[in-house]
Amino acid sequence: MKAGPSPEEIRRHNLGTLLRFVHLRGPSSRATLAEAMGLNRSTIMALTADLTAAGLVREELPRGPGRRAGRPSLVVRPEGTRVYVLAFDLGVDRLAVARVGLGGTILDRREATRTRGEFDPNETVGALAGAARALTRKAGRDAVCVGAAMAFPGTVRRSDDVIRFAPNLEVGDVSLGDALSRRLGLGLPVAVCNDANLGALAEHVRGVGIGCDDLIYLHGDVGFGGGIVVGGRLLGGQDGYGGEIGHMVVNPGGRLCGCGARGCLEAEVGERTLLAYAGRAESPDVSGRDAIRAVVDAADRGDVQARDALHRVGDWLGRGVANLVNIFNPGMVVFGGTLRDIYLGSAAQVRSALATNALSAPRENVKLRTAELGDDATLVGAAEFAFADVLADPVEVLARLRSPEESRV
């Protein structure tokens, strides 16, 4: 018979649950925490005392006109400027690095455009590390970095974070996370995750998908990715490759995809296809998000070719969504990255194809929404992934990072 959890295991679990609550929900009174966690006030007081001593939260009197008469319940706030993570977003067209505080606030960031073409891992890691060091230098002397994670547009093996395939960057079988960790010299690993999976995580916990435990996030960059949340948990698959929705074949014998197959959703809906239909050749001056938005703007102004291009890709996008609705029965489908703009310009076609191709039962309650976090969805997702360890076991993680053997951040 398996033994039940020890008192120490219960305490660690409760510490993580409390910290996660204020991290996601914001400053909360002891009374709110007690009700949400199903614990008594004295237990909440002991947990907050431990987290305060560790420097993860602080307690203070409530602010503002909502204060009640009598003895107020102290408010627990995350130490958002003292405890932070580094979030990296490596896209086809851009590099972004952010210092994100406990509680989810982006404290500082650096962003740069990236020239398309040959991908040089060493050059990219150097640029990311330089930006991250500049951000950490601006942190307070008592600040501590508790994690780091990178969003990457490709398939990433979960066991060792090796990038296996990234057709739009023409790279594979590289360990960018290990290389970046060595360059940073902070004594922290840098996790690497598929960008669309991180977008799904971000929209689920901080965006339009809050409260929806079964959602699908579709992300457009040059390519097309997806993240699937089932029962409140990100679906990764056996090796971490789950969610490669962009390579679901919707048009057998259709357009050639960068993966080598024909008729993938990415090939029928991606940036290059939309620009080709709209008669706008890809160029270094106008590409990526700006090029997509230019087509949508032109369609809004009455450009017939731009409007027809959006309608064509919208029809294929709707067919892909119909397949996903039939298979997963999500409560919500979220369009992010460039797909946010494409969906806004072709919503009627997407909905029509969904109505025609999806079964009535799973589609009757599904909501189609655009990403609330906009272009920051994948960056925010990287930050949330980087916070995972400290939220799971806050006191132990912080004690280990602050030990004499580790470098001060």
N, C-alpha and C positions, 0 to 999 in steps of 0.2 A: 504494500500500500504506500502510495506516494505521500510523503510528509507535507503538511501545509506550510505556507510561507512563515518564515521567522519574523519576530517583531522588527528586526533591523530591515528585512526585506520589505515589510509593510511600510515602515517609515520612509525608506527610499522611494518607494512607489508613490506615496502621498506627497513627498517633497516635489517629485517630478510633475505630478498632476496639478499641484497648486501653481508651480512655476509656469507650466504650460497654459494654465487658465489665464493668468495675468499677462502672459506673453501674447496670447491671441485676443483676449477680450479687453485688455487694458486695465487701468487701475480699478481695483475692486475692494469693497469693504469686507471686513472679517465676516460680517453677517452673510453677505452674498456668497463668500467662499464656503462657509459652513453649510449653507443650503445646497450649493451646487455639488459639493463633494460628499454630502451626507455625513459630515463629522460634527462633533460638538465644538463649542467656542474655545474651550481650553486646548483641544488638540490643534485647532487652527492657529492659536496663539503660539504654541510650541513650534509648529512647523515654520511659521513666519519668522520666529526668532532665529531658527537655524539658518534660514535663507538670508536674513538680514546680516547675521554674523559672517556669512560667506561672501557678502557684498553683492548678492544677486537681486535683492529687493530692498525697499525702504518703506517704513510705515510713517504716516503723517495724518493729521486731522483733515477731514474732508473740506474741500474748497467750495466757494460759490454760495448762491442763495438757497440751495436745496438742503442745507443743514437743518436737522430737526432739533427741537428742544430736548434738553436732557443730555446725558452722556453719549457723545457720538461714537460710532464704531469706526475705528481707525481704518484708513485706506491703505492697501498694499499696492505699491507701484514698482514696476520693473526698473532696474538700474540701467536705463537705456543708453547712457553715455559712457558708463564704466565697463559694461560687458557687451562685446560685439563680435561679429563674424565678418569674414571677407567673402564677398560673392563675386563671381566672375561669369561673364556672358560672352562666349566666343561665337560670333555669328559669321556668316559668309561676308557681310558688308561692314561689320562693326566689331569693336572690342569695348566692353564695358566692365568696370570694376567698381564695387561699392563697399563702403564700411557701413554695416547695418547693425543697429543697436538692438539689444534685447527689448522686445515689444514691437519690433518690426519697422522702426523708423530708419529711413536711409539718412545717415548722418553726413555722409560725404561721398562723392563719386567722381570718377574719371571716365571719359568716353572718347573714342576716336574712331574715325572711319577706317576701314580696311580695304585695300585694293584687291579686287578679285584676280584670281590667277593662281600661280603656284604657291602652295602653302609651305612655309618654312617653320617647322616646329620650334627651333631654337630662337628664331627671331620673334615669334609670337610669345613664347614663354618669357623672353626678356622684356618685351613691352608690358605684359601683364604684371610681371614681378616689379618692374619699375613703378608702375602706377600704384600697385598695392603698397609698396614701401612708402611712397609719398603720403598715402592715406594714413598708414599706421603712425607715421611721424607726427601727425596732427592730433592723434588721440592723447588724452590726458595721461599724466605720469602713472596714475593708479589704474589705468584701463587695461583690460586683458582680452585678448582674442581667444575665443573658445572654439573656433571651427572655421573651415574654409571649404567652398565647393564651387564647381564650375559647370555651367550649362554648355552643352556641346551638341551641334547639329549632326548627330550620327549615332550608330549603334555602339553601345558601351557594355563590355562584359562586367557583370556585377561582382564577380569574385575578386577581380584585381584592378578594375577601372581601366582596363586596356581598351582603347578605341579600336574597334574592329573594322568599321566601314563608314566612310563619309563621302559619298559620291560628289557632292557639290564643293568639297574641299580637296578631293583627290588624295586622301590620306587614309591609312589604315595600319593597324597593329603598332600603335605608338602609346606610350604612357605619359601623357602630358601632365597628369596630376603629380606623379613622382618628380618629374623634372621641375615643375613649378614649386613644389614643396621644398626642394633643395635650394632653389634660387631665393626663395623667401627667407629661409633660415629661421623660421619661427618655432620649430619643433612640432609642427602640426602637419598631418597629412592633408592633401587637397583632394577631396572626392570629385569624381567626374561623372556626370549623369546626362542622359539624353535631354535636350532642351525642352521638347514637348512634354515629357514626363514631369519635368519641374514646373512647366506652365500649368499643367493639370493640378499639381499639388498646390501651387500658389492660388489659383482661382478657387480651389476647394476650401482652403483655410482662410483666405484673405480677400477674395474677390466675389464675383457674381454667384459662385457656387456654394457660398456659406450655407450650411443647413441641408445641402443636397449630397447624400452619400453615394449616389450612383450617377456619375457624370462622365462625359467624354470631352476632352479638350483637343481641338484641332488647331495646329500651328502652321502658318505659312511663313517661310523665309524665301529663299530661292526654291527650296524643296517644300516638302509637305510632311509633317509629322503628327503624331497623336499621343495623347496620354489618357489612360482609362482608370477611373476610380470606381471600385466596386466595394460596396459595404463600408465606405469610408477609408479604404486602403488602396494605395496605388498598385495596379496590376503590373508586375514586372516580368512574369514568365520564369521559366526554369533558369535561364542564364542572364536575365535582365534585358532581353531584347523585345519584350512585349510592347505593343503599341505602335508597331511600324505600319500604321494605317495608310500612309502615303504609297505603300507598295502593294496595296490591295488592288488586284486587277478588276477594273470596271468595264473595260472596252477591249476585249480580246482582239489582237491584231491592230490595235490603235497606235497612238504615237509612241515613239521610242523613249524609254525612260533612262535616266542615268544609271540605274541598277542593271540595265541590260535587257529587261523584259519590255513588253509592249502593252500599252493600255493601262498602266498603273494610274491610280488617282493622282499622284504627283505629276505624271506626264500630261494628263488631261486637264488639270486645274492649275498647275504651277505658273510661276512668273513668266517663264519663257513662252509658254503656250498662250497666255493672255496677251502678252505684248505682240506675238506673231499674229493672232487674230485681229488685234487692234491696229495692225499696220505700223507698229512702233518698234523698230529694230533696237535690240539691246545695245546700250552704249555705256562707256565709263562715266559719262556726265549725268545720265539719268537712268538709274537702275534701282533695284530693290524696292523699298517702301515708297520712295518718291515716284518711281515709275508706275507702280500700281495705283497710287493715289492720283496721278495725272490722268490715267485712263478713267478712273471713277469720276473725277471732276469733269472730264471731257464728255462723258456720257450724261452727266447731270445738265450740261450746257446744250445738249441736243446732238452731239456727235454720233451719227448713226452707226459707224463702224465700231466705235468704242462701246456703244450700248449693246450691239450684237455680240461683241466679244465677251462681255460680261454675262450675257444671257447663255452663251454656249458653255462657258466654264461653269456657270451656276447650275446648269442642268446636270452636268457630270458630278458636281459637288453634291447636289441633292440625291443623286443615285447612290453615291458613297455613304451619305448620311443614312439613307434608307436601309442599306445593308447593316450598318452599325446598330441602328434602332432594332432591327429584327433579331440581331444576335445578342445584344447586351441589355435591351430594354432600359436605357438610361432615363433618368429624370430630367436631364439637361444635356444639351450639346452646346459647347462654347467655342466660338470662332476667335482665334487670336493671331497675332503677327499680321502678315499681309492678308490672311484670310478674313480678318475683321473687316477690312475695306472691301474685299471681294464680296463677302456676304451682304454687306450693306448695299452694294450696287446690284445684287442679283437675288435678293431675298425672295421675290415672287417665284423665280425659277426653282430655287432650292426647295421652297415649300411645296410647289407643284409636283416636283419629282419625288419628294418624300411622300406626298399623299398618294401618288400613283404606284410607287414601288414598295412601300412599307406596309406590313400587316396593320390592320386597323387597331387591334388591341394594344400592341406596344407603342404605337405612335400617338394614341389619343391624349396622353398626359405629358408627352415630352415637350420641353421648352427649348427654343432656339435662342441663344443669347450671344452677345459679343463680350469679349474679355473686358472686365472692369478695370484691370490693371494695365491695359494697353500694352505698349511696347516693353514695359517693365515686368511682365508676367514671368518670363524665364529667369530674370535676375532676382526677383523676389523669391521664386521657387528655389533658386540656389541658396539663398540666405536661409530659408526655412530648413532645407536639407542640412546645412551646416550647423544649425542649432540643435539637431536631433539628439546628439549625445548628451549635451548639457541638460536638455529637457528630460531625458530619460533618467539621469543620475547626477543631479546638479552639484551637490556638495563634493562628491568624489572626483568628478571631472575638474572642477575648479581647484580643488586641493592639489591634484596632480599637475595641473598647468602652472600653479604658483610655487611648486616645490623648487628647492635650490638648484636641482639638476637641470631644470628647464630654463630657457632664456626668457627674460622678462619682455613682454610685448608692449 
